[in-house]
Amino acid sequence: MDNIETITTDELQEKLEAGEKLELVDVREDEEVAEGMIPGARHIRMGTIPENLDKFDKDTEYIFICRSGGRSHNVCLYLQDQGYKVRNMVGGMMNWSGETK
């Protein structure tokens, strides 16, 4: 069962521009996020997600971000198994045309 909800980079950008409060989590490595993250995203490296489960709330939906959408998809699979609400940003930061900080 691989039915992970997704969001496109354009959809995400529209929601952020409309002022929606979203929980964004960037799972890339430190040197990758140094090149720029979506404003408001939290950085939790993919490898440290299991030890950071206490930072997630099962009533909240989280949108996961990586470079191309592959790692974030795997994080979504893992967290969905644990009972969390997740959504994968397809295309990742390679596809992101919005602002970064």
Secondary structure, DSSP 8 states (H G I E B T S, - for coil): ----EEEEHHHHHHHHHTT---EEEE-S-HHHHTT---TT-EE--GGGTGGGGGG--TTSEEEEE-SSSHHHHHHHHHHHHTT-EEEEEETTGGG--S---
